[in-house]
């Protein structure tokens, strides 16, 4: 038997990792735009 609290913790950890990856991709796109303007 797995309690609902255990399932919730795993889902929250996966969501936090996905958000960090999205932030890194946005920073790379901003750097590319600055190079094109120069």
C-alpha distance matrix in Angstrom:
0.0 3.8 6.6 9.7 11.8 10.6 11.4 14.7 15.9 15.8 17.7 20.2 21.0 21.8 24.0 25.9 26.8 28.0 30.3 31.8 32.8 34.4 36.5 37.8 38.9 40.7 42.7 43.9 45.1 47.1 48.8 49.9 51.5 53.6 54.9 56.0 57.9 59.8
3.8 0.0 3.8 6.6 8.4 6.9 7.7 10.9 12.0 12.1 14.0 16.4 17.2 18.2 20.3 22.2 23.1 24.5 26.5 28.1 29.2 30.8 32.8 34.2 35.4 37.1 39.0 40.3 41.6 43.5 45.2 46.4 48.0 49.9 51.3 52.5 54.4 56.2
6.6 3.8 0.0 3.9 5.4 5.7 7.1 9.2 10.7 11.9 13.5 15.2 16.6 18.1 19.6 21.3 22.9 24.2 25.8 27.6 29.1 30.4 32.1 33.9 35.2 36.6 38.5 40.1 41.3 43.0 44.8 46.2 47.5 49.4 51.1 52.3 53.9 55.8
9.7 6.6 3.9 0.0 3.8 5.5 5.3 6.4 8.9 10.4 11.0 12.6 14.8 16.0 17.0 18.9 20.8 21.8 23.1 25.3 26.8 27.8 29.5 31.6 32.7 33.9 36.0 37.7 38.6 40.2 42.3 43.6 44.8 46.7 48.5 49.6 51.1 53.1
11.8 8.4 5.4 3.8 0.0 3.8 5.5 5.2 6.4 9.0 10.2 10.8 12.7 14.7 15.7 16.9 19.0 20.6 21.6 23.3 25.3 26.4 27.8 29.8 31.4 32.4 34.2 36.1 37.3 38.7 40.6 42.2 43.4 45.1 47.0 48.3 49.6 51.5
10.6 6.9 5.7 5.5 3.8 0.0 3.8 5.5 5.4 6.7 9.0 10.3 11.2 13.0 14.8 16.1 17.5 19.3 20.8 22.3 23.9 25.5 27.0 28.6 30.1 31.6 33.3 34.9 36.3 37.9 39.6 41.1 42.6 44.3 45.9 47.3 48.9 50.6
11.4 7.7 7.1 5.3 5.5 3.8 0.0 3.8 5.6 5.4 6.5 8.9 10.3 11.1 12.8 14.8 16.1 17.2 19.0 20.9 22.2 23.4 25.4 27.1 28.2 29.7 31.7 33.2 34.3 36.1 38.0 39.2 40.6 42.6 44.1 45.3 47.0 48.9
14.7 10.9 9.2 6.4 5.2 5.5 3.8 0.0 3.8 5.5 5.2 6.3 8.8 10.2 10.8 12.6 14.7 15.7 16.8 19.0 20.7 21.6 23.2 25.3 26.6 27.6 29.6 31.4 32.5 34.0 36.0 37.5 38.6 40.4 42.3 43.4 44.9 46.9
15.9 12.0 10.7 8.9 6.4 5.4 5.6 3.8 0.0 3.8 5.5 5.2 6.3 8.8 10.1 10.9 12.8 14.7 15.8 17.2 19.1 20.6 21.9 23.6 25.4 26.6 28.2 30.0 31.5 32.8 34.6 36.2 37.6 39.2 40.9 42.4 43.9 45.6
15.8 12.1 11.9 10.4 9.0 6.7 5.4 5.5 3.8 0.0 3.8 5.5 5.3 6.4 8.8 10.2 11.1 12.8 14.7 16.1 17.3 19.1 20.8 22.2 23.6 25.3 27.0 28.4 29.9 31.6 33.3 34.6 36.2 38.0 39.5 40.8 42.6 44.3
17.7 14.0 13.5 11.0 10.2 9.0 6.5 5.2 5.5 3.8 0.0 3.8 5.5 5.3 6.3 8.8 10.2 10.9 12.6 14.8 15.9 17.0 19.0 20.8 21.8 23.2 25.3 26.8 27.9 29.6 31.6 32.8 34.1 36.1 37.7 38.8 40.5 42.4
20.2 16.4 15.2 12.6 10.8 10.3 8.9 6.3 5.2 5.5 3.8 0.0 3.8 5.5 5.2 6.3 8.9 10.1 10.8 12.8 14.8 15.7 17.0 19.2 20.7 21.7 23.5 25.4 26.6 27.9 29.9 31.5 32.7 34.4 36.2 37.5 38.9 40.8
21.0 17.2 16.6 14.8 12.7 11.2 10.3 8.8 6.3 5.3 5.5 3.8 0.0 3.8 5.5 5.3 6.5 8.9 10.2 11.1 13.0 14.8 16.0 17.5 19.3 20.8 22.2 23.9 25.5 27.0 28.5 30.2 31.7 33.3 34.8 36.4 38.0 39.6
21.8 18.2 18.1 16.0 14.7 13.0 11.1 10.2 8.8 6.4 5.3 5.5 3.8 0.0 3.8 5.5 5.3 6.4 8.9 10.3 11.1 12.8 14.8 16.1 17.3 19.1 20.9 22.1 23.5 25.4 27.0 28.3 29.9 31.8 33.2 34.5 36.3 38.0
24.0 20.3 19.6 17.0 15.7 14.8 12.8 10.8 10.1 8.8 6.3 5.2 5.5 3.8 0.0 3.8 5.5 5.2 6.3 8.9 10.2 10.8 12.7 14.8 15.8 17.0 19.1 20.8 21.7 23.4 25.4 26.7 27.9 29.8 31.6 32.7 34.3 36.2
25.9 22.2 21.3 18.9 16.9 16.1 14.8 12.6 10.9 10.2 8.8 6.3 5.3 5.5 3.8 0.0 3.8 5.5 5.2 6.5 9.0 10.2 11.0 13.0 14.8 15.9 17.3 19.3 20.8 22.0 23.8 25.5 26.8 28.3 30.1 31.7 33.0 34.7
26.8 23.1 22.9 20.8 19.0 17.5 16.1 14.7 12.8 11.1 10.2 8.9 6.5 5.3 5.5 3.8 0.0 3.8 5.5 5.3 6.5 8.9 10.3 11.2 13.0 14.9 16.1 17.5 19.3 20.9 22.3 23.8 25.6 27.2 28.5 30.1 31.9 33.4
28.0 24.5 24.2 21.8 20.6 19.3 17.2 15.7 14.7 12.8 10.9 10.1 8.9 6.4 5.2 5.5 3.8 0.0 3.8 5.5 5.3 6.4 8.9 10.3 11.0 12.8 14.8 16.0 17.2 19.1 20.9 22.0 23.5 25.5 26.9 28.1 29.9 31.7
30.3 26.5 25.8 23.1 21.6 20.8 19.0 16.8 15.8 14.7 12.6 10.8 10.2 8.9 6.3 5.2 5.5 3.8 0.0 3.8 5.5 5.2 6.4 8.9 10.2 10.9 12.8 14.8 15.8 17.1 19.2 20.7 21.9 23.6 25.5 26.7 28.1 30.0
31.8 28.1 27.6 25.3 23.3 22.3 20.9 19.0 17.2 16.1 14.8 12.8 11.1 10.3 8.9 6.5 5.3 5.5 3.8 0.0 3.8 5.5 5.3 6.5 9.0 10.2 11.1 13.0 14.9 16.0 17.5 19.3 20.9 22.2 23.8 25.6 27.0 28.5
32.8 29.2 29.1 26.8 25.3 23.9 22.2 20.7 19.1 17.3 15.9 14.8 13.0 11.1 10.2 9.0 6.5 5.3 5.5 3.8 0.0 3.8 5.5 5.3 6.5 8.9 10.3 11.1 12.9 14.9 16.1 17.3 19.3 21.0 22.2 23.7 25.6 27.1
34.4 30.8 30.4 27.8 26.4 25.5 23.4 21.6 20.6 19.1 17.0 15.7 14.8 12.8 10.8 10.2 8.9 6.4 5.2 5.5 3.8 0.0 3.8 5.5 5.2 6.4 8.9 10.2 10.9 12.8 14.8 15.9 17.2 19.2 20.8 21.9 23.6 25.5
36.5 32.8 32.1 29.5 27.8 27.0 25.4 23.2 21.9 20.8 19.0 17.0 16.0 14.8 12.7 11.0 10.3 8.9 6.4 5.3 5.5 3.8 0.0 3.8 5.5 5.2 6.5 9.0 10.2 11.0 12.9 14.8 16.0 17.4 19.3 20.8 22.1 23.8
37.8 34.2 33.9 31.6 29.8 28.6 27.1 25.3 23.6 22.2 20.8 19.2 17.5 16.1 14.8 13.0 11.2 10.3 8.9 6.5 5.3 5.5 3.8 0.0 3.8 5.5 5.3 6.5 9.0 10.3 11.1 13.0 14.9 16.1 17.4 19.3 21.0 22.2
38.9 35.4 35.2 32.7 31.4 30.1 28.2 26.6 25.4 23.6 21.8 20.7 19.3 17.3 15.8 14.8 13.0 11.0 10.2 9.0 6.5 5.2 5.5 3.8 0.0 3.8 5.5 5.2 6.5 8.9 10.2 11.0 12.9 14.9 16.0 17.3 19.3 20.9
40.7 37.1 36.6 33.9 32.4 31.6 29.7 27.6 26.6 25.3 23.2 21.7 20.8 19.1 17.0 15.9 14.9 12.8 10.9 10.2 8.9 6.4 5.2 5.5 3.8 0.0 3.8 5.5 5.2 6.4 9.0 10.2 11.0 12.9 14.9 15.9 17.3 19.3
42.7 39.0 38.5 36.0 34.2 33.3 31.7 29.6 28.2 27.0 25.3 23.5 22.2 20.9 19.1 17.3 16.1 14.8 12.8 11.1 10.3 8.9 6.5 5.3 5.5 3.8 0.0 3.8 5.5 5.2 6.5 9.0 10.2 11.1 13.0 14.9 16.1 17.4
43.9 40.3 40.1 37.7 36.1 34.9 33.2 31.4 30.0 28.4 26.8 25.4 23.9 22.1 20.8 19.3 17.5 16.0 14.8 13.0 11.1 10.2 9.0 6.5 5.2 5.5 3.8 0.0 3.8 5.5 5.2 6.5 9.0 10.3 11.1 12.9 14.9 16.1
45.1 41.6 41.3 38.6 37.3 36.3 34.3 32.5 31.5 29.9 27.9 26.6 25.5 23.5 21.7 20.8 19.3 17.2 15.8 14.9 12.9 10.9 10.2 9.0 6.5 5.2 5.5 3.8 0.0 3.8 5.5 5.2 6.5 9.0 10.2 11.0 12.9 14.9
47.1 43.5 43.0 40.2 38.7 37.9 36.1 34.0 32.8 31.6 29.6 27.9 27.0 25.4 23.4 22.0 20.9 19.1 17.1 16.0 14.9 12.8 11.0 10.3 8.9 6.4 5.2 5.5 3.8 0.0 3.8 5.5 5.2 6.5 9.0 10.2 11.1 13.0
48.8 45.2 44.8 42.3 40.6 39.6 38.0 36.0 34.6 33.3 31.6 29.9 28.5 27.0 25.4 23.8 22.3 20.9 19.2 17.5 16.1 14.8 12.9 11.1 10.2 9.0 6.5 5.2 5.5 3.8 0.0 3.8 5.5 5.3 6.5 9.0 10.3 11.1
49.9 46.4 46.2 43.6 42.2 41.1 39.2 37.5 36.2 34.6 32.8 31.5 30.2 28.3 26.7 25.5 23.8 22.0 20.7 19.3 17.3 15.9 14.8 13.0 11.0 10.2 9.0 6.5 5.2 5.5 3.8 0.0 3.8 5.5 5.2 6.5 9.0 10.2
51.5 48.0 47.5 44.8 43.4 42.6 40.6 38.6 37.6 36.2 34.1 32.7 31.7 29.9 27.9 26.8 25.6 23.5 21.9 20.9 19.3 17.2 16.0 14.9 12.9 11.0 10.2 9.0 6.5 5.2 5.5 3.8 0.0 3.8 5.5 5.2 6.5 9.0
53.6 49.9 49.4 46.7 45.1 44.3 42.6 40.4 39.2 38.0 36.1 34.4 33.3 31.8 29.8 28.3 27.2 25.5 23.6 22.2 21.0 19.2 17.4 16.1 14.9 12.9 11.1 10.3 9.0 6.5 5.3 5.5 3.8 0.0 3.8 5.5 5.3 6.5
54.9 51.3 51.1 48.5 47.0 45.9 44.1 42.3 40.9 39.5 37.7 36.2 34.8 33.2 31.6 30.1 28.5 26.9 25.5 23.8 22.2 20.8 19.3 17.4 16.0 14.9 13.0 11.1 10.2 9.0 6.5 5.2 5.5 3.8 0.0 3.8 5.5 5.3
56.0 52.5 52.3 49.6 48.3 47.3 45.3 43.4 42.4 40.8 38.8 37.5 36.4 34.5 32.7 31.7 30.1 28.1 26.7 25.6 23.7 21.9 20.8 19.3 17.3 15.9 14.9 12.9 11.0 10.2 9.0 6.5 5.2 5.5 3.8 0.0 3.8 5.5
57.9 54.4 53.9 51.1 49.6 48.9 47.0 44.9 43.9 42.6 40.5 38.9 38.0 36.3 34.3 33.0 31.9 29.9 28.1 27.0 25.6 23.6 22.1 21.0 19.3 17.3 16.1 14.9 12.9 11.1 10.3 9.0 6.5 5.3 5.5 3.8 0.0 3.8
59.8 56.2 55.8 53.1 51.5 50.6 48.9 46.9 45.6 44.3 42.4 40.8 39.6 38.0 36.2 34.7 33.4 31.7 30.0 28.5 27.1 25.5 23.8 22.2 20.9 19.3 17.4 16.1 14.9 13.0 11.1 10.2 9.0 6.5 5.3 5.5 3.8 0.0
